[in-house]
Amino acid sequence: MTARIEKAFILAAGLGKRLLPLTRVLPKPLLPVVGRPILGFALEHLQQLGTRRFALNAHHLLPAFHAALPGLLAPGSDLQIFHEPELLETGGALVNARDWFDDDPVLVHSGDVVTDIDLGAVVDAHFREKNVATLALRETGLAAQVAFDPATGQVTDLQSALGRRAPVRLDYANVAVINGEILRFYDPGPRLLVAVLLDCLRRGGRLGGVVLNGGGWFNVGSRHEYLTLHRVLLTAAWRPAFTPQPWWAPEEVAGDGRYAVTGATWVAAGAKVGPGAALHDTIVWAKSRVAPGTRLDACVVTGQAVGPGTFFRQDFCA
């Protein structure tokens, strides 16, 4: 049975440069994916685990977080936002929130990752092995920079920084349980999480890992990845185990019959698309207006007026 874990911290302060210009309109973790903010997936997943105390860091477009987050939390939950006027990076963000962490175990989840991996397995391993930090590990096909010993369930090295070998090399899946006690050693300031974890290894701390290759895992860091996640969800190639049924209204993906919708297209409730328009693999946010007869292919409309005309692979932002 999964041990109860009370707190979760969402890393949400990244600039999302590869998603420009969309991230000038909303912070990356709040970009809508079929109507749900990216970090909304993590929040629902964590709440189903029983977590009710949340914190996140934010840097730019802070009011957008204050507007969006209350609607994503279950009754009885609480949330604290740590604003970073200057970016503190992944490790510095946790140090900045160490009073909130106290010495408690906290689930740390990247705000740009959508996944339904078994969070309970990470929590169980953390308590069972008495680790100070436990990483979710996965074969993502990206960096494979975590040296892991399956026999002991322990991580021995990160990015080959310590020169320690292990039978397996895997990727960090951007989800971990971290005890607040390992944050005591640092002064405030920018630092990477990997530096904190390497220091933990140098001090002889138990840094565990759990290999989780099942389920879905999507790092939404680029425009291509943003559109791909829509395609995966709308074609039912994958649905998160914690939300297996569609949460969007049928008309958001089928239109109202007056305009054509093909491919992985989503039109938010409240957007207006004129008669005769044709949308293919296109994302239309709320409050957008698409002129009659307009053709959009692989476009993103962020609440703007578009058309008439034919457009391919364009982002329409204020």
N, C-alpha and C positions, 0 to 999 in steps of 0.2 A: 504493500500500500504506500502510495506517495506521501511523504511527509509534507505537512503544511508549510508553505513559505509565504510570509506576509508581504514582502516588499519586492518591487520590480523597478528598475531604472531603465529608461529608454534613451538611447543616444540619438539625439535629434538635431544637433547643431551644425551639421555639415552644410557647406555652401551649395552642393549639387551642381558644380560647374559643368559637368557633362550633360546636364539636363537643361542648360540655358537654351532659350529664354524663358522656359516654363517656370524655372525657380526664381525668376524675378516677380512672378505673380503670387506663388505660394512656396513655402519651404518644401524641400523634397519630401519629407515624411508626411506632408499633408496633401500631396498630389492625389486626386481621386482616381481610384481603380474600380471601374464599374460602380461608381458612386460612393465608395468607401475609402477614406484616407489610407494611405499606405500603412501608417502606424496603427490605424484602427484594427488591422488584422492581428498585430502583436497584442494589442490591448484585449481583444476578445479572447485570444488564445490564453493569455495569462489569467484573465478573469475566470475562465472555465477551470483553471487549475486551482482556483480559490484565492488568488492574490487580490488584495483590496487596497493596498497602499502603493501609490505610484509617484515617481518623480521623473523628470526629464530635463535635459539641458536644451537651451535654444539660443540662437545667435541673432539671425536677421528675421524680419517680419514677425516679431513677437506677438503683435495683436492677433495674428491669424491663429496662433496656438490657443490663446485665451478664448477665441470665438468657437473653435472647433472641438476642443477637448471635452467640455462638459457633456456633450451629447454622446460621447463614446464610453462613458463610465457608468457602471452599474450603481444603483442606489446603495449608499453606505460606503462607497469608495472615496478616497481622498487623493489629491494630487498636489504636488509642489513643483513649480517650474524654476529652474536655476538659469537665470539669464546670464549669458556670457558676452559682455561688450567686446571682449577680445577672445578669439577662439582658444580654447584650452586643450584641444585634441581629446582623444578617447580616454586616456589615463588621467589627464588633468581635470576632465569633467567629473570623474568619480572622486578625486581628491577634493575638489571644490564642494562636493556634496557629502563629505565624510561624516559630518555631524548628523546628517539625516540617515546615513548608513548605520551609524553607531558601530557596534561590533557584529551586527546581524548578518546572516547570509542573505544576499540580494540577487535576484535574477536580473541579469544585465542583457538587454536585447537591442540590437541595432535597429534604428527607426526606419531603415530603408530595406529591411529584409522581410519577405513574406514567406512563411514556412509553417508547416504543421508537423514538424518533427516532434518526437515524444519528449516534451519538457519534463514530464514526471520522471523519466529515466535519468536525466541529468541531476535532478533534485535528489532522487534516491541514492545515486552513486555518491553524491557530495556528502550526505550524512553517513552513509554506510562506511565509506572509506576515510571519514574524518579529514577531508581535504580542506585546505584554505581557499582553493578555487577549483572549479571543475568546468572544463570546456566541452561544449558540443562539437564533435569532430565529424567530418564528412569528406567524401571524395567528390569535390565540386568541379574538378578539372581546372582549377585556377592555380594557386601558388604551391600547395602541398608543403608548407613550411613548418609543420608541427611534427616533431619526432615523438612517437608514441609507442609504448610497450604494452601490448594487449595482455601479457601475462600478469602484469602488476596493475594495469589500469592507470598508469601514470605517464604524464608528459615529461620528457627528459630534456627537451631543448626546443627553442623557437628561432626560426630563421638561421639555424646553424650558428647562433651567436656564442654558444658555450662549447662547441666542438664535441658534443655528446651524441653518440649514435643510439638508434633504436630500431627495432624490427620493421616498423611501419612509419611512413610519412603521410600525413593527411592535411586537410585544410581546416582552419577554424571556421565554424559555421555562424559566427557572430552572435552566439548565444552562450551565456555562461552563468554559473552561480559563483559569486565572489563574496567572501567574508570581509566586512568592513575593517577588520583588524589589520589587513595588509596595506591599508591606506594611511596608517598613522605615521609612516616614516618620511612623509614628503611635505615640503613647503608648497604653498599654492603656486601654480604656474603651469604652462603648457608641457605636456608629456604624453607619449603614446601608451596605450594599455599594454602593448607588448613589453615595454621597458619595465612596467610595474611587475608583470608576470615573470620576467627574467630575473629581476631582483629577488622575487619570491623563491625561485629555484636556487639562486646563489645562497640564500639564507637557509636552504634545506627544507623549505615549505613543501607540503604535499600539493602538487598541481595535478589533478586528475583529468581524465578525459573519458568521454562516452562516444562511441562510433555510431552515428545515426544516418545510414544511407537510405532509409525508407522515407516515404512521404515526398512532399514537394518542397523545394527550396529555391527562392528567387531573390537575387540581389538587384534591386531596381536602381541602377546607377547611371543608366544612359537612356536616351530616347528609344533606342531599339529594344532595350529590356522593358521599358514602360509599355510599349506597344505589344511586345511578346506576351507579357503577363495578361493583358486584356484578351489576346487571342487564345491563350491557354484556358482561361476561365470561361470565355464565351463559347468555345467549342466543346466545353466539358472534358477537355483532355486532362484536367486536374481540377478538383475542388478541395479546399482545405477541410480536413477531417472534422475540425471544430465548427465549420459552417458548410455542411455538405449540400444544402439546397440553395438555389439562386436567391439572392436577397434583392435583386433589382426587379423592377416592374417589366412585364412583357413588352410594353410599348417603348421602353428605353432601348431595346435591341431590335425591335421589329418595325418601329415607326408607327405612324397613324394612317398609313395607306395612301397618303397624298405625295409622298416622296419615296425614293428607292433606297433600301438599306441592304448592303451586301458585305460579306466578310465579317471581320471582328469589329463591328461598329457599335458604339454606345452613345446615345443622346440623352443627356441628363434631363430629369424632370424639370420643367421650367425653361428649358431651351426652346427656341422657335425655329423650325425649319420650313421654308416655303415650299409650295407645291412645285413638283417637277424637279426638285433637287435630287442629286444622286450621291450617296455617301458610301465609300468603300474603305474598310480598315481605318476608320476615322473616329476620333474621340471628341465629343462636343460637351463642354462643361455647362453647368447651369448659367442662365442669363445670356447665353449666346444667341445670335440671330443670324441665320443663314438665308440669304436671299433666294427667291424662287429661281429654279433652273440652274443653280450653282452645282458644280461637280467638285467633290473633294475626295482625294485618294491619299491615304496615309497621312492625314493632317490631324492637328490638335487645335481646337478652338477654345480659348480660355475666357469665355464670357464676352467675346467681341462680336461686332457685326462683320460679316464676310459676304463677299459677292456683290453682284453676279460675276461669273467667270469660272474658269477651270484651274484647279490648283492641285499640285502634287508635292507631298512631303514638306509641307509648310506648317509652321506654328504661328498661330495668330494670337499675339499678346499685346496688351496696351503698351 
